[in-house]
Every structure is written in structure tokens, then in C-alpha cells.
Amino acid sequence: MPTSQTAGKSETNGDRRSNSVIDFRSDTVTRPSAAMRKVMAEAEVGDDVYGDDPTVNELEGRAAALLGKEAGLFVSSGSQSNLIALLTHCGRGEEYISGSIYHVAHDEAGGAAVLGGISPLHLPVDANGGLNAKQVEDAIKPDDIHYARTKLVCLENTVDGRVQDQNEINTIADMAHGRGLLVHLDGARLMNAAIASGNDASELAKCADTVSMCLSKGLGVPVGSVLCGPADFIHRARYNRKLLGGGMRQVGILAACGLYALKHNVTRLRDDHKRAARLASGLGKIDGLEVKLNATNMVFIRIAGEDKSGFQKYLAENNIIISTHSPDIRLVVHLDIDDAGIDRMVEVVSGYFN
């Protein structure tokens, strides 16, 4: 395992508060462990808007080093992190290119267009969720007054739990830089990609000018993301964080959770990946289900000819919560789901079809 991803003893489910409900909706639903709550209570804090919170400063420095960037900015969410990146990279009337199912295109309320006047161009992705360099290059607008000026390419890793082809990402970034464009990487679950691929996160993010890393997904932090990039970019990004109402005060209480997670909850992501494989294997033996494992912590199932609401209600009656995604139902494994929870899910689903 790469050394930059190894620090401290990983958290285990045995450390966590028991909960009779098994929640597969997302890896954002995790609750802080007793150990994480302890570091929150003991965090040294200051006013982060003035740059005086030592815990925030430590988190920003650690995250930037982990991702191979000069500086970091702690923000409230992945959506805010991506929006700040777009607002800092692009001016009004300029354009960004991304995949049609990427967070910035699909899940963040069109913030770049609504709040930044930034024109979106969303391209179809391949079966793995990726774009290719020719596709992106063909989409770049010519220097013509009729068109928005293409300024930025937004990539993502993972996509629906799938680790992206790093060679293709690097090729896209090289092409974009050669055409005078910037590259932003939404690394909401980048640490899952690092663990699954065996590569340092800094290698996965090396080709991007800026990268966003979400702490509140698989890493188990209650709130927050870190936007990383060149020091001058992060300086300008602080203005946009303030513009969006994202300047927080004694927020070291939350940053302490991020530090704890980077020390303890990165290498344990492999447990989620193993349990997702176990879940896919168990569900794959049930007639009536189509099952896809997306290589990291996500399993997608499709019920042929079934009313999903009835299936969802049945699971809820058995203390299992799932999402309402369609046509595939997404099941996300995280640190609050142990082996017993996986086995319970397989047992309950099997009972529904039998």
C-alpha cells in the first residue's frame, strides 16, 4: 500500500455505535465514532475566516500534500468545493466541459450556470463512466464571437464507484493543457480509487490543476471537503468561498474529523470494497435480480418487471434502507455496515423473491 495513504490504525465497525437499521443509500450517512467525537471535543480552534484556526490549517496542509498540491481550502461540501473551483477558474460567459453524469453536471443544481454565468457542455460517457480525449477536443469551441469560450475540463474519479482509466485521464489533461485549458478533478471518492488501484492519490490527481476531495463520503466525516491546487488559486478561491457564504469560524471542530479520517479511515476503505464484492456475490445468486459490482464500494441491482416501491417498502419493514435510484438501485457500502449487515441484506432480499 502506498505510504502516503497509510497512517495510524484503521477504524473498525467494532469501534462504532450499534444501529439496528442498515442504510445502503450512500456513504454519506455514516455517524462519527466515539474516537472521532473525542478529537472534535479536544480540537484546538480559532477563527478560520482570519486564518487563525490551527486545526483547519493542519487539515488543509495535510490534504494538499496527500493530493500533491501546494495548498488546500476546507469547505462545507463537495458541491461547494466544485462550485468554488468553477467560479475561480472561469468567468461569466466562459464554458466548462464535463461528463453528463458527473456530479458537477448532474447533482449540484446547476450552480455554475445559475450563480456563475458559466456555460456547461455535458458530454455522454462510456460504459465505465469515462470521456476520451478526442471527444473532449472535438467539443472545444473555436475562437469565434458566436460561442462561449471553452476554459475548463472537469473530470471525475470514481464515477458511480468505477475507477477511471488513468491513462485516458492523463491523455485528456495533456490535450486540454495543450489547448490552453485548465483541468479540475472532482475526486469526491478519489481515495476509493487510490485504494482500489494501489496508486497514491497524488498520482491520480497529478494531471489536474485542481482537485476536490470529499471527506464526508467513504471517509466517514460528518461535514466537509477540501479543494486543493496552486497557492495563488487557493488564495483566489477563498474570496469565492466567502462570496458563497462558506466562511466558517471556529470550524476546527469539524476539521479535526477530517484529520482523524485521513489518519485512520483511508486504508480501511478496502474493507468496504471487499464487503461490496461479498454483497454482489450473494445477491447475484438470487433469481430475479441483475447485479453489477462497480469495483469499489457500490453495487447496482435491477429488478426485472418489479415495482421498486414495493421492494423498498419490504426492505424498510426489515430495517434496511435503500435509495430510489432508477432504473438501477444503488447500494453503497460504508464503515457503518459490517459483514453481518451484508449477510442480513442478502437474507432479506432472498426472502423477498422466495
C-alpha positions as CSV (number, residue, x, y, z in Angstrom):
1,M,0.0,0.0,0.0
2,P,1.4,3.4,-0.9
3,T,2.9,5.2,2.1
4,S,1.0,8.5,1.6
5,Q,-2.2,6.6,2.2
6,T,-1.1,4.8,5.3
7,A,-1.3,6.4,8.7
8,G,-2.5,5.2,12.1
9,K,-4.7,2.3,13.0
10,S,-7.8,2.0,10.8
11,E,-11.2,2.3,12.3
12,T,-13.3,-0.8,12.6
13,N,-17.0,-1.4,12.9
14,G,-16.3,-2.7,16.4
15,D,-15.5,0.9,17.4
16,R,-18.8,2.2,16.2
17,R,-22.2,2.8,17.8
18,S,-24.6,0.0,17.2
19,N,-27.6,0.7,14.9
20,S,-30.3,-1.8,14.1
21,V,-31.1,0.0,10.8
22,I,-28.8,-0.9,7.8
23,D,-28.6,2.1,5.5
24,F,-27.4,1.4,1.9
25,R,-28.4,4.8,0.4
26,S,-24.9,6.4,0.4
27,D,-21.6,6.5,2.2
28,T,-22.6,10.0,3.4
29,V,-24.9,8.5,6.1
30,T,-22.1,7.4,8.4
31,R,-22.1,8.7,12.0
32,P,-18.9,9.8,13.9
33,S,-17.4,7.2,16.1
34,A,-16.6,7.7,19.7
35,A,-12.9,8.3,18.8
36,M,-13.8,10.9,16.2
37,R,-16.1,12.7,18.6
38,K,-13.3,12.8,21.1
39,V,-11.0,14.6,18.7
40,M,-13.8,17.0,17.9
41,A,-14.2,17.8,21.6
42,E,-10.5,18.3,22.1
43,A,-9.8,20.3,18.9
44,E,-7.8,23.5,19.1
45,V,-9.7,26.2,17.3
46,G,-9.6,29.8,16.1
47,D,-11.4,32.0,13.6
48,D,-10.8,30.3,10.2
49,V,-12.1,33.4,8.3
50,Y,-9.0,35.2,9.7
51,G,-6.9,32.1,9.0
52,D,-6.4,31.5,12.7
53,D,-7.8,28.0,13.2
54,P,-4.7,25.7,13.6
55,T,-6.7,22.5,13.1
56,V,-8.2,23.8,9.8
57,N,-4.7,24.9,8.7
58,E,-3.3,21.5,9.5
59,L,-6.1,19.7,7.6
60,E,-5.6,21.9,4.6
61,G,-1.9,21.3,4.5
62,R,-2.2,17.5,5.0
63,A,-4.9,17.2,2.3
64,A,-2.8,19.3,-0.2
65,A,0.3,17.1,0.5
66,L,-1.8,13.9,0.1
67,L,-3.0,15.1,-3.3
68,G,0.3,16.6,-4.4
69,K,-0.8,20.2,-4.5
70,E,0.6,23.4,-3.0
71,A,-2.4,24.5,-0.8
72,G,-5.9,23.5,0.3
73,L,-9.1,25.1,1.3
74,F,-11.6,23.5,3.7
75,V,-15.2,24.0,2.6
76,S,-18.6,22.8,3.7
77,S,-19.4,20.3,1.0
78,G,-18.4,18.7,-2.3
79,S,-20.9,20.8,-4.2
80,Q,-19.4,24.0,-2.7
81,S,-15.9,22.8,-3.5
82,N,-16.7,22.1,-7.1
83,L,-18.6,25.4,-7.5
84,I,-15.8,27.4,-5.9
85,A,-13.4,25.7,-8.4
86,L,-15.5,26.6,-11.4
87,L,-16.0,30.2,-10.2
88,T,-12.3,30.6,-9.7
89,H,-11.3,29.0,-13.0
90,C,-14.0,30.5,-15.2
91,G,-15.5,33.9,-15.8
92,R,-19.1,34.7,-16.8
93,G,-19.8,33.6,-20.4
94,E,-17.0,31.1,-20.4
95,E,-17.6,27.3,-20.7
96,Y,-16.7,24.1,-18.9
97,I,-16.8,20.6,-20.4
98,S,-17.7,17.6,-18.3
99,G,-19.4,14.2,-18.4
100,S,-23.2,14.2,-18.4
101,I,-23.4,12.0,-15.3
102,Y,-20.7,13.7,-13.3
103,H,-21.6,15.5,-10.0
104,V,-20.9,18.9,-11.4
105,A,-23.3,18.3,-14.3
106,H,-26.0,16.1,-12.7
107,D,-26.1,16.5,-9.0
108,E,-25.2,20.1,-8.0
109,A,-28.3,22.1,-9.0
110,G,-26.6,23.8,-12.0
111,G,-24.7,26.1,-9.6
112,A,-22.0,27.1,-12.1
113,A,-24.6,28.3,-14.6
114,V,-27.1,29.7,-12.0
115,L,-24.6,31.6,-9.8
116,G,-21.6,31.9,-12.0
117,G,-23.0,32.5,-15.5
118,I,-20.7,29.7,-16.7
119,S,-21.9,27.8,-19.7
120,P,-22.0,24.0,-19.3
121,L,-21.2,21.5,-22.0
122,H,-22.0,17.9,-20.9
123,L,-20.8,15.0,-23.0
124,P,-22.0,11.4,-23.0
125,V,-19.8,9.0,-21.1
126,D,-18.7,5.5,-22.0
127,A,-19.7,2.3,-20.2
128,N,-17.1,2.9,-17.5
129,G,-18.3,6.5,-16.9
130,G,-15.3,8.0,-18.8
131,L,-14.6,10.5,-21.5
132,N,-12.0,10.3,-24.2
133,A,-9.5,12.9,-25.4
134,K,-10.8,13.1,-29.0
135,Q,-14.4,13.5,-27.8
136,V,-13.3,16.3,-25.5
137,E,-11.1,18.0,-28.0
138,D,-13.9,17.9,-30.6
139,A,-16.1,19.7,-28.2
140,I,-13.8,22.7,-27.6
141,K,-15.3,25.8,-29.2
142,P,-13.3,27.7,-31.9
143,D,-12.2,31.3,-31.3
144,D,-15.5,32.8,-32.6
145,I,-17.6,35.5,-31.1
146,H,-20.7,33.3,-31.6
147,Y,-19.6,30.8,-29.0
148,A,-18.9,30.7,-25.3
149,R,-15.1,30.5,-24.7
150,T,-14.1,27.0,-23.5
151,K,-12.0,27.4,-20.4
152,L,-12.1,24.3,-18.3
153,V,-12.4,20.5,-18.4
154,C,-14.0,18.8,-15.4
155,L,-13.2,15.1,-14.8
156,E,-14.2,12.8,-12.0
157,N,-12.8,9.7,-10.3
158,T,-14.6,7.5,-9.2
159,V,-17.7,7.6,-11.4
160,D,-20.6,5.6,-9.8
161,G,-18.0,3.7,-7.9
162,R,-16.0,2.8,-11.0
163,V,-12.2,3.6,-11.1
164,Q,-11.4,5.6,-14.2
165,D,-8.8,4.8,-16.7
166,Q,-5.8,6.9,-15.5
167,N,-4.1,6.8,-18.9
168,E,-7.1,8.3,-20.5
169,I,-7.5,10.9,-17.8
170,N,-3.8,11.9,-18.3
171,T,-4.3,12.0,-22.1
172,I,-7.3,14.3,-21.7
173,A,-5.5,16.5,-19.4
174,D,-2.4,16.7,-21.6
175,M,-4.7,17.6,-24.6
176,A,-6.6,20.2,-22.6
177,H,-3.4,21.9,-21.3
178,G,-2.0,21.8,-24.9
179,R,-5.1,23.7,-26.0
180,G,-4.7,26.3,-23.2
181,L,-7.5,24.9,-21.0
182,L,-7.4,24.1,-17.3
183,V,-8.4,20.8,-15.7
184,H,-10.4,20.2,-12.5
185,L,-10.8,16.8,-11.0
186,D,-13.8,16.0,-8.8
187,G,-12.2,13.5,-6.5
188,A,-15.3,13.0,-4.3
189,R,-14.3,9.4,-3.9
190,L,-10.7,9.6,-5.0
191,M,-9.4,7.7,-2.0
192,N,-11.6,4.7,-3.1
193,A,-9.9,4.9,-6.5
194,A,-6.5,5.1,-4.8
195,I,-7.1,2.1,-2.6
196,A,-8.7,0.0,-5.4
197,S,-5.9,0.8,-7.9
198,G,-3.0,0.7,-5.5
199,N,-1.8,4.1,-6.6
200,D,-1.1,7.2,-4.5
201,A,-3.9,9.8,-4.6
202,S,-1.2,12.3,-5.7
203,E,-0.5,10.2,-8.8
204,L,-4.2,10.1,-9.7
205,A,-4.5,13.9,-9.2
206,K,-1.2,14.9,-10.8
207,C,-2.6,15.8,-14.2
208,A,-5.2,18.1,-12.8
209,D,-4.7,21.7,-11.9
210,T,-7.1,21.5,-9.0
211,V,-8.8,18.6,-7.2
212,S,-11.7,18.4,-4.8
213,M,-11.7,15.6,-2.2
214,C,-14.8,14.9,-0.2
215,L,-14.3,13.9,3.4
216,S,-18.0,13.1,4.2
217,K,-18.4,10.2,1.9
218,G,-16.4,7.0,2.4
219,L,-14.0,8.6,4.9
220,G,-16.8,8.9,7.5
221,V,-16.6,12.6,8.3
222,P,-19.9,14.4,9.2
223,V,-19.2,17.5,7.1
224,G,-16.7,18.9,4.6
225,S,-14.5,18.7,1.6
226,V,-11.0,20.1,0.7
227,L,-10.3,21.9,-2.5
228,C,-6.6,21.7,-3.4
229,G,-4.4,23.4,-6.1
230,P,-1.8,26.1,-6.6
231,A,-1.3,28.5,-3.8
232,D,-2.4,31.5,-5.9
233,F,-5.5,29.7,-7.0
234,I,-6.5,28.8,-3.4
235,H,-6.0,32.4,-2.4
236,R,-8.5,33.5,-5.0
237,A,-10.8,30.6,-4.1
238,R,-11.1,32.0,-0.6
239,Y,-12.8,35.0,-2.0
240,N,-15.4,32.8,-3.7
241,R,-15.9,30.7,-0.6
242,K,-16.7,34.0,1.2
243,L,-19.0,35.0,-1.7
244,L,-21.0,31.8,-1.3
245,G,-21.4,32.2,2.4
246,G,-18.9,29.5,3.1
247,G,-16.6,31.4,5.5
248,M,-16.9,29.5,8.8
249,R,-15.4,30.5,12.2
250,Q,-14.2,28.0,14.8
251,V,-14.6,25.2,12.4
252,G,-11.6,23.2,13.6
253,I,-14.1,21.1,15.5
254,L,-15.1,19.7,12.1
255,A,-11.6,19.9,10.6
256,A,-10.5,17.6,13.4
257,C,-12.8,14.9,12.0
258,G,-11.1,15.3,8.6
259,L,-7.6,14.9,10.2
260,Y,-8.8,11.8,12.1
261,A,-10.3,10.3,8.9
262,L,-7.1,10.8,6.9
263,K,-5.1,9.1,9.6
264,H,-7.5,6.2,10.3
265,N,-10.2,5.8,7.6
266,V,-8.3,5.7,4.3
267,T,-6.8,2.2,4.2
268,R,-9.9,0.7,5.8
269,L,-11.8,1.6,2.5
270,R,-10.5,-1.8,1.3
271,D,-13.0,-3.4,3.8
272,D,-15.9,-1.6,2.1
273,H,-14.7,-2.8,-1.3
274,K,-14.4,-6.4,0.0
275,R,-17.9,-6.2,1.5
276,A,-19.3,-4.8,-1.7
277,A,-17.9,-7.8,-3.6
278,R,-19.4,-10.0,-0.9
279,L,-22.8,-8.3,-1.3
280,A,-22.7,-8.6,-5.1
281,S,-21.8,-12.3,-4.9
282,G,-24.7,-13.0,-2.5
283,L,-27.3,-11.0,-4.4
284,G,-26.1,-12.5,-7.7
285,K,-27.3,-15.9,-6.6
286,I,-30.9,-14.7,-6.3
287,D,-33.2,-15.2,-9.3
288,G,-34.9,-12.1,-10.4
289,L,-32.0,-9.7,-9.8
290,E,-29.5,-8.2,-12.2
291,V,-26.4,-7.3,-10.2
292,K,-23.4,-5.1,-11.1
293,L,-20.4,-4.5,-8.9
294,N,-18.7,-1.2,-9.7
295,A,-15.3,-2.3,-8.4
296,T,-15.2,-0.2,-5.2
297,N,-18.0,0.3,-2.7
298,M,-21.1,0.4,-4.9
299,V,-23.4,-2.4,-6.1
300,F,-26.2,-1.7,-8.6
301,I,-29.2,-4.0,-8.8
302,R,-32.1,-4.1,-11.3
303,I,-35.4,-5.8,-10.6
304,A,-37.0,-7.1,-13.8
305,G,-40.7,-6.2,-14.0
306,E,-41.0,-5.3,-10.4
307,D,-42.4,-2.3,-8.6
308,K,-39.4,-0.7,-6.9
309,S,-41.5,1.0,-4.3
310,G,-42.8,-2.4,-3.1
311,F,-39.3,-3.7,-2.8
312,Q,-38.1,-0.6,-1.0
313,K,-41.1,-0.9,1.4
314,Y,-40.4,-4.5,2.1
315,L,-36.7,-3.8,3.0
316,A,-37.7,-0.9,5.2
317,E,-40.0,-3.2,7.1
318,N,-36.9,-5.3,7.7
319,N,-34.9,-2.3,8.9
320,I,-32.9,-1.9,5.6
321,I,-32.9,1.5,3.8
322,I,-32.1,1.8,0.1
323,S,-32.2,4.6,-2.4
324,T,-34.8,5.3,-5.1
325,H,-32.4,5.4,-8.0
326,S,-33.8,4.2,-11.3
327,P,-33.6,2.1,-13.3
328,D,-30.8,0.6,-11.2
329,I,-30.9,0.7,-7.5
330,R,-27.6,1.8,-6.0
331,L,-26.4,0.1,-2.8
332,V,-23.4,1.8,-1.2
333,V,-21.2,0.0,1.4
334,H,-19.6,2.1,4.1
335,L,-17.9,1.9,7.5
336,D,-21.3,1.6,9.4
337,I,-22.1,-1.7,7.5
338,D,-20.2,-4.8,8.7
339,D,-20.2,-8.4,7.5
340,A,-23.4,-9.2,9.4
341,G,-25.1,-6.3,7.7
342,I,-24.1,-7.6,4.3
343,D,-25.4,-11.1,5.2
344,R,-28.6,-9.7,6.5
345,M,-29.2,-7.7,3.3
346,V,-28.7,-10.9,1.2
347,E,-31.0,-12.9,3.5
348,V,-33.8,-10.3,3.4
349,V,-33.6,-9.8,-0.4
350,S,-33.6,-13.5,-0.9
351,G,-36.8,-13.7,1.3
352,Y,-38.5,-11.1,-0.9
353,F,-38.0,-13.2,-4.1
354,N,-38.7,-16.6,-2.4
